[in-house]
Amino acid sequence: MTVTWLRRGSASRIGRLVLAVVVLGFGWMVAPHAVSHPLLRPDSSGDADAIVTYGSTSPDACALDAGSQHRVALATRLFAEHRAPYVVFAGGRAREELTCAAAAIMARTAQGVGVPIERLRIETTAVTTREAAVRSAAIVRALGLQRVLVVADALEMLQSERYFRELGYSVERASVPPELAYNSRLAQLTEAIAQHVRWWVSQPSRTADVRSAVAIGGNRQPPACADGHDDGSVALLGTSYAASWPLTSVAGLPVTNKGRAGAHTPELAQRLADDILPHHPRAVIIWGFDNDLIDSPPEGIHQAITDVERHYLAMVDRTGEAGVDTILATEVTMGRVAGLYEGLATRADALLGRPTYSDRINEAVLELNVWLRELARRRQLLLLDLQPVLSDRLQVRRPEFATADGSHITPAGYRALTAHAEPQLRAHFDRRRACSQS
């Protein structure tokens, strides 16, 4: 009798164990799909102006990770199918060498399968999906394009689409399926859970980071029309870049150059208050924060970025309160420094696995430009996006637009800037004139 009871008890325990294994096994098979399903978006079939995707590299090798390989393959296939005339790759570096930037590797891969180099654009500083969206969107905007075909992993498509729609783009979708993007069910489940968390904790219209989003403030409507008490001039406020820009008039309005070599943003804010606003100009173009970054030690670069944002906000607030039309301009990146000593120093930095001086400054410039574009969008201000005008596909100043020091702008560079800015300024002031006369 005792033996029979033990046998019955053992059978019952074994049965429960088998049932638990079956349930857990079934749950393990179903869970990744169940958790992933709310995130999935169907692919769309429309054409676009540019295909945009992002990538990352393996931390121990100058090579794309598996997900990035699938994204670049899908992007190049869509280009071959004539879904869009441009392909934009975004993605930073796992190591410090510029050639190891994910976007650069993806571009080389695309070239290898027949995508012409003139149809490729890359952005090499983004390290998050949000940064990739915002910074690649700036490239698309510089091309004058409005429709993007986003190539993303299926679990990240919902967030990626939201980012581009927030930035004002029409979005088409093409996803890499989860079974290709992730090498295990556990990886898929983990990523799906992470995406759900990101979706619910993130808020619309955020900038590249929370600090900047809070600092920018709300949407302030600029003066609808030109007011009647101004002296009809346009003040150009900035550093040596502005001081050397031979822009003397625009749209029939004289330009008063208030640029000063070596100036920092606190000085610009003070000169705005003391030397510009008392004369009631029609508009102020604010261009220049490079010296804040150049004169900052490496360990102080993040504080310098925060200080630039604070002083720019103060200037924009002050011009708005004075009823003066505020126009912002993005900063331009540096070029490669010429000369034997500088070349050796750059090479030494690369060998030691640390960013070069120009790379450090350029990455800060690009980060602040993202913030500046968002500030202009939020405050509904005219933005002269000057940085892409002088930059190559690596976001570095083109050689023909940089002097030997890699920093100052050549006459050819200023001609390019003028050709880019004049039509926008003319159209802007024509609209304001028409508004004031109506």
C-alpha positions as CSV (number, residue, x, y, z in Angstrom):
1,M,0.0,0.0,0.0
2,T,2.8,2.3,0.8
3,V,4.6,1.5,-2.5
4,T,1.4,2.2,-4.4
5,W,1.1,5.6,-2.7
6,L,4.7,6.5,-3.5
7,R,4.2,5.5,-7.1
8,R,1.1,7.6,-7.4
9,G,2.8,10.6,-5.8
10,S,5.8,10.3,-8.1
11,A,3.6,10.0,-11.1
12,S,1.7,13.1,-10.1
13,R,4.9,15.1,-9.5
14,I,6.4,14.0,-12.8
15,G,3.1,14.9,-14.5
16,R,3.1,18.4,-13.1
17,L,6.8,18.8,-14.1
18,V,6.1,17.7,-17.6
19,L,3.1,20.0,-17.8
20,A,5.2,22.9,-16.5
21,V,7.9,22.2,-19.1
22,V,5.4,22.1,-21.9
23,V,3.7,25.3,-20.7
24,L,7.1,27.1,-20.3
25,G,8.3,25.8,-23.6
26,F,5.1,27.0,-25.4
27,G,5.3,30.3,-23.6
28,W,9.0,30.7,-24.6
29,M,8.0,30.1,-28.2
30,V,5.1,32.5,-28.1
31,A,6.3,35.2,-25.8
32,P,8.8,37.0,-28.1
33,H,6.1,37.2,-30.8
34,A,3.4,38.3,-28.4
35,V,5.5,41.0,-26.9
36,S,6.8,42.1,-30.3
37,H,3.5,42.2,-32.1
38,P,2.2,45.7,-30.8
39,L,5.5,47.2,-32.0
40,L,5.3,45.9,-35.6
41,R,4.4,48.2,-38.5
42,P,3.6,46.9,-42.0
43,D,5.9,48.0,-44.7
44,S,4.6,50.6,-47.1
45,S,5.0,50.7,-50.9
46,G,5.4,54.4,-51.7
47,D,8.4,56.1,-53.1
48,A,10.5,58.7,-51.3
49,D,13.2,61.3,-51.7
50,A,15.8,59.5,-49.6
51,I,16.3,56.1,-48.0
52,V,17.5,56.6,-44.4
53,T,19.0,53.9,-42.2
54,Y,21.4,53.6,-39.3
55,G,24.0,51.2,-38.2
56,S,26.5,50.2,-35.5
57,T,29.8,48.4,-35.4
58,S,31.1,45.6,-33.3
59,P,33.0,47.0,-30.4
60,D,36.1,44.8,-31.0
61,A,36.3,45.1,-34.7
62,C,35.9,47.6,-37.5
63,A,32.9,45.8,-38.9
64,L,29.2,46.1,-39.0
65,D,27.1,44.0,-36.5
66,A,24.6,41.5,-37.9
67,G,21.6,43.9,-37.7
68,S,23.4,46.6,-39.6
69,Q,24.4,44.2,-42.4
70,H,20.8,43.4,-43.0
71,R,19.8,47.1,-42.9
72,V,22.4,48.1,-45.5
73,A,21.4,45.1,-47.7
74,L,17.7,46.2,-47.6
75,A,18.6,49.8,-48.2
76,T,20.7,49.1,-51.3
77,R,18.0,46.7,-52.6
78,L,15.4,49.5,-52.3
79,F,17.7,51.9,-54.1
80,A,18.1,49.4,-56.9
81,E,14.3,49.2,-57.1
82,H,14.2,53.0,-57.6
83,R,12.3,53.7,-54.4
84,A,14.4,56.8,-53.7
85,P,17.3,58.6,-55.5
86,Y,19.5,59.1,-52.3
87,V,20.6,56.8,-49.5
88,V,21.6,58.3,-46.1
89,F,23.5,56.2,-43.6
90,A,23.9,57.3,-40.0
91,G,25.9,55.8,-37.2
92,G,29.0,56.5,-35.2
93,R,32.1,54.7,-34.1
94,A,32.8,51.8,-31.9
95,R,36.4,52.8,-32.1
96,E,37.9,56.2,-32.7
97,E,39.1,55.8,-36.3
98,L,36.7,57.7,-38.6
99,T,36.9,54.8,-41.1
100,C,35.3,52.6,-38.5
101,A,32.2,54.7,-38.3
102,A,29.2,52.5,-39.1
103,A,27.9,55.0,-41.6
104,A,31.2,55.0,-43.5
105,I,31.3,51.2,-43.6
106,M,27.7,51.0,-44.8
107,A,28.5,53.5,-47.5
108,R,31.5,51.5,-48.7
109,T,29.3,48.4,-48.8
110,A,26.6,50.2,-50.8
111,Q,29.2,51.4,-53.3
112,G,30.4,47.9,-53.7
113,V,27.0,46.7,-54.9
114,G,26.6,49.6,-57.3
115,V,25.2,52.6,-55.5
116,P,26.9,55.7,-57.0
117,I,29.0,57.7,-54.6
118,E,27.2,60.9,-55.5
119,R,23.9,59.3,-54.3
120,L,25.3,58.6,-50.8
121,R,25.3,60.7,-47.7
122,I,26.6,59.7,-44.3
123,E,26.5,61.0,-40.7
124,T,29.2,59.7,-38.4
125,T,28.4,61.0,-34.9
126,A,25.0,59.5,-33.9
127,V,25.1,56.8,-31.2
128,T,21.4,56.4,-30.6
129,T,18.4,55.9,-32.8
130,R,17.1,59.4,-31.9
131,E,20.4,61.0,-32.8
132,A,20.5,59.1,-36.1
133,A,17.1,60.3,-37.0
134,V,17.7,64.0,-36.1
135,R,21.1,64.3,-37.6
136,S,20.3,62.4,-40.8
137,A,17.1,64.5,-41.1
138,A,19.4,67.6,-41.2
139,I,21.2,66.1,-44.2
140,V,17.9,65.3,-45.9
141,R,16.7,68.9,-45.3
142,A,19.9,70.3,-46.7
143,L,19.1,68.4,-49.9
144,G,15.7,70.1,-50.0
145,L,13.9,66.8,-49.6
146,Q,10.7,66.0,-47.7
147,R,9.9,62.3,-48.0
148,V,12.0,59.6,-46.3
149,L,11.9,55.8,-46.6
150,V,13.1,54.6,-43.2
151,V,14.9,51.3,-43.1
152,A,14.9,49.9,-39.5
153,D,14.7,46.8,-37.5
154,A,11.0,45.8,-37.2
155,L,11.0,46.4,-33.4
156,E,12.5,49.9,-33.8
157,M,10.3,51.0,-36.6
158,L,7.6,52.5,-34.4
159,Q,10.1,54.8,-32.7
160,S,12.0,55.6,-35.8
161,E,8.8,56.6,-37.7
162,R,7.8,58.8,-34.8
163,Y,11.1,60.6,-34.7
164,F,10.9,61.5,-38.4
165,R,7.2,62.5,-38.3
166,E,8.0,64.8,-35.3
167,L,10.7,66.5,-37.5
168,G,8.1,67.1,-40.2
169,Y,8.8,64.4,-42.8
170,S,6.5,62.2,-44.7
171,V,7.5,58.6,-43.9
172,E,7.6,55.3,-45.8
173,R,8.6,52.1,-44.0
174,A,10.8,49.1,-44.8
175,S,11.6,46.8,-41.9
176,V,14.2,44.0,-41.3
177,P,12.2,41.1,-39.8
178,P,13.0,40.2,-36.1
179,E,14.2,36.7,-37.0
180,L,17.0,38.4,-39.1
181,A,17.7,41.3,-36.8
182,Y,18.2,39.2,-33.7
183,N,20.2,36.1,-33.3
184,S,18.0,34.5,-30.5
185,R,14.5,34.5,-29.0
186,L,16.0,35.9,-25.8
187,A,17.6,38.9,-27.7
188,Q,14.3,39.5,-29.5
189,L,12.3,39.4,-26.3
190,T,14.7,41.7,-24.5
191,E,14.7,44.2,-27.3
192,A,10.9,44.1,-27.5
193,I,10.6,44.9,-23.8
194,A,13.1,47.7,-24.1
195,Q,11.3,49.2,-27.0
196,H,8.0,49.2,-25.1
197,V,9.7,51.0,-22.2
198,R,11.3,53.6,-24.5
199,W,8.0,54.2,-26.2
200,W,6.1,54.9,-23.0
201,V,8.7,56.9,-21.2
202,S,9.6,59.1,-24.2
203,Q,7.5,62.2,-25.0
204,P,6.8,63.7,-28.4
205,S,9.0,66.6,-29.7
206,R,12.0,65.7,-27.6
207,T,15.4,67.0,-28.7
208,A,18.6,64.9,-28.9
209,D,18.7,64.8,-25.1
210,V,16.4,65.6,-22.2
211,R,18.5,68.6,-21.0
212,S,18.2,70.4,-24.3
213,A,14.5,69.6,-24.6
214,V,13.8,71.2,-21.3
215,A,16.1,74.2,-22.0
216,I,14.6,75.1,-25.4
217,G,11.2,76.0,-23.9
218,G,7.8,76.2,-25.6
219,N,6.7,77.4,-29.0
220,R,6.9,81.2,-29.1
221,Q,5.4,82.9,-32.1
222,P,7.7,85.5,-33.6
223,P,6.3,88.9,-34.7
224,A,4.0,88.2,-37.6
225,C,5.1,91.3,-39.6
226,A,7.9,93.7,-39.8
227,D,7.3,96.6,-37.4
228,G,7.5,100.2,-38.3
229,H,10.1,101.6,-35.8
230,D,13.2,99.8,-37.1
231,D,16.1,101.4,-39.1
232,G,15.8,98.9,-41.9
233,S,19.1,97.2,-41.3
234,V,20.1,93.6,-40.6
235,A,22.7,93.0,-37.9
236,L,25.1,90.1,-38.3
237,L,26.3,89.0,-34.9
238,G,29.0,86.4,-34.4
239,T,32.7,85.5,-34.3
240,S,35.5,85.7,-36.9
241,Y,33.4,83.7,-39.4
242,A,30.7,86.4,-39.3
243,A,33.2,89.2,-39.2
244,S,34.8,88.0,-42.4
245,W,31.5,87.3,-44.3
246,P,31.3,90.0,-47.1
247,L,27.6,90.2,-46.9
248,T,26.8,93.9,-47.2
249,S,23.1,93.8,-48.2
250,V,20.3,91.4,-48.6
251,A,16.8,91.9,-50.1
252,G,17.6,95.6,-50.5
253,L,18.4,95.9,-46.8
254,P,21.9,96.9,-45.5
255,V,23.8,94.4,-43.4
256,T,25.6,95.8,-40.4
257,N,28.5,93.4,-39.6
258,K,28.9,93.0,-35.8
259,G,31.2,90.0,-36.0
260,R,34.3,90.0,-33.8
261,A,37.2,87.5,-33.9
262,G,37.7,85.5,-30.8
263,A,34.3,86.3,-29.3
264,H,32.5,83.9,-27.0
265,T,28.8,83.6,-26.6
266,P,28.7,85.6,-23.3
267,E,30.3,88.5,-25.1
268,L,27.9,88.1,-28.0
269,A,25.0,88.3,-25.6
270,Q,26.4,91.4,-24.1
271,R,27.1,93.1,-27.4
272,L,23.5,92.2,-28.5
273,A,22.2,94.1,-25.6
274,D,24.6,97.1,-25.7
275,D,25.4,97.7,-29.3
276,I,22.6,96.2,-31.5
277,L,19.2,96.2,-29.9
278,P,19.3,99.9,-28.9
279,H,19.4,100.8,-32.6
280,H,16.2,98.8,-33.3
281,P,17.4,96.7,-36.3
282,R,14.9,95.0,-38.5
283,A,16.5,91.6,-37.9
284,V,19.5,90.0,-36.2
285,I,21.4,87.0,-37.6
286,I,23.1,85.1,-34.8
287,W,26.0,83.0,-36.0
288,G,28.9,81.8,-33.9
289,F,29.7,79.6,-31.0
290,D,32.9,77.9,-32.2
291,N,35.3,79.8,-29.8
292,D,33.4,78.4,-26.8
293,L,34.3,74.9,-28.0
294,I,37.8,75.7,-29.3
295,D,38.9,77.3,-26.0
296,S,37.4,74.5,-23.9
297,P,39.7,71.7,-22.5
298,P,38.5,68.2,-23.5
299,E,37.1,67.5,-20.0
300,G,35.1,70.7,-20.2
301,I,33.4,70.3,-23.6
302,H,30.1,69.2,-22.1
303,Q,29.9,72.2,-19.9
304,A,30.8,74.4,-22.8
305,I,27.9,73.0,-24.8
306,T,25.5,73.7,-21.9
307,D,26.8,77.2,-21.6
308,V,26.4,77.9,-25.4
309,E,22.8,76.7,-25.2
310,R,22.1,79.0,-22.2
311,H,23.6,82.1,-23.8
312,Y,21.8,81.4,-27.1
313,L,18.5,81.1,-25.3
314,A,19.1,84.4,-23.5
315,M,19.8,86.1,-26.9
316,V,16.7,84.7,-28.5
317,D,14.6,85.7,-25.6
318,R,16.0,89.2,-25.6
319,T,15.5,89.8,-29.3
320,G,12.0,88.4,-29.0
321,E,11.2,90.8,-26.2
322,A,12.5,93.7,-28.2
323,G,10.3,92.7,-31.2
324,V,13.3,92.1,-33.4
325,D,13.2,89.4,-36.0
326,T,15.7,86.7,-34.9
327,I,17.5,84.5,-37.5
328,L,19.7,81.7,-36.4
329,A,22.6,80.0,-38.3
330,T,24.2,76.7,-37.7
331,E,27.9,76.5,-37.0
332,V,30.3,75.1,-39.6
333,T,32.6,72.1,-38.8
334,M,36.4,72.3,-39.2
335,G,38.4,70.9,-42.0
336,R,41.5,68.7,-41.8
337,V,44.5,70.7,-40.6
338,A,47.3,70.9,-43.1
339,G,51.0,70.8,-42.2
340,L,53.6,68.2,-41.2
341,Y,53.3,68.8,-37.4
342,E,49.5,68.8,-37.4
343,G,49.4,65.7,-39.5
344,L,51.7,63.8,-37.2
345,A,49.7,64.9,-34.2
346,T,46.5,63.7,-35.8
347,R,48.1,60.4,-36.6
348,A,49.4,60.0,-33.1
349,D,45.9,60.6,-31.7
350,A,44.5,57.9,-34.0
351,L,47.2,55.4,-32.9
352,L,46.5,56.1,-29.3
353,G,42.8,55.5,-29.8
354,R,41.7,59.0,-28.9
355,P,39.7,61.5,-31.0
356,T,41.7,64.1,-32.8
357,Y,41.3,67.8,-31.9
358,S,39.2,68.6,-35.0
359,D,37.0,65.5,-34.5
360,R,36.3,66.6,-30.9
361,I,35.3,70.1,-32.0
362,N,33.3,68.8,-34.9
363,E,31.3,66.4,-32.8
364,A,30.4,69.2,-30.4
365,V,29.5,71.5,-33.3
366,L,27.2,68.8,-34.8
367,E,25.6,68.2,-31.4
368,L,24.9,71.9,-30.9
369,N,23.6,72.2,-34.4
370,V,21.0,69.6,-33.7
371,W,19.9,71.6,-30.7
372,L,19.9,74.8,-32.7
373,R,17.7,73.3,-35.4
374,E,15.2,72.2,-32.8
375,L,15.3,75.7,-31.1
376,A,14.5,77.3,-34.5
377,R,11.7,74.8,-35.1
378,R,10.2,75.3,-31.7
379,R,10.4,79.1,-31.7
380,Q,9.4,79.2,-35.4
381,L,12.5,81.2,-36.4
382,L,14.3,81.3,-39.7
383,L,17.3,79.0,-39.7
384,L,20.2,79.3,-42.1
385,D,21.6,75.8,-42.1
386,L,25.1,76.7,-43.1
387,Q,27.0,73.6,-41.9
388,P,26.0,71.2,-44.7
389,V,26.8,73.8,-47.3
390,L,30.6,73.6,-46.5
391,S,30.8,69.9,-45.4
392,D,31.5,66.7,-47.2
393,R,29.7,63.4,-46.7
394,L,31.7,62.9,-43.4
395,Q,30.5,66.2,-42.1
396,V,34.0,67.6,-42.3
397,R,34.7,71.0,-44.0
398,R,35.7,70.5,-47.7
399,P,39.3,71.4,-48.4
400,E,38.3,74.1,-50.9
401,F,36.3,75.9,-48.2
402,A,38.9,75.8,-45.4
403,T,42.2,77.7,-45.0
404,A,45.4,76.0,-44.0
405,D,44.5,76.1,-40.3
406,G,41.4,74.0,-41.0
407,S,39.2,76.6,-39.3
408,H,38.8,79.8,-41.2
409,I,36.7,80.0,-44.4
410,T,38.1,80.6,-47.9
411,P,36.6,83.2,-50.3
412,A,35.0,80.2,-52.2
413,G,33.4,79.1,-48.9
414,Y,31.9,82.5,-48.4
415,R,30.5,82.6,-51.9
416,A,28.9,79.2,-51.3
417,L,27.4,80.5,-48.0
418,T,26.1,83.7,-49.7
419,A,24.5,81.7,-52.5
420,H,22.8,79.5,-50.0
421,A,21.6,82.2,-47.6
422,E,20.6,85.1,-49.9
423,P,17.5,83.4,-51.5
424,Q,16.2,82.3,-48.0
425,L,16.7,85.8,-46.5
426,R,15.2,87.5,-49.6
427,A,12.1,85.2,-49.4
428,H,11.8,85.7,-45.6
429,F,11.9,89.5,-45.8
430,D,9.6,89.6,-48.8
431,R,7.0,87.6,-46.8
432,R,7.3,90.0,-43.9
433,R,6.9,93.0,-46.1
434,A,3.8,91.5,-47.7
435,C,2.4,90.8,-44.3
436,S,3.0,94.4,-43.0
437,Q,1.3,95.8,-46.1
438,S,-1.8,93.7,-45.9
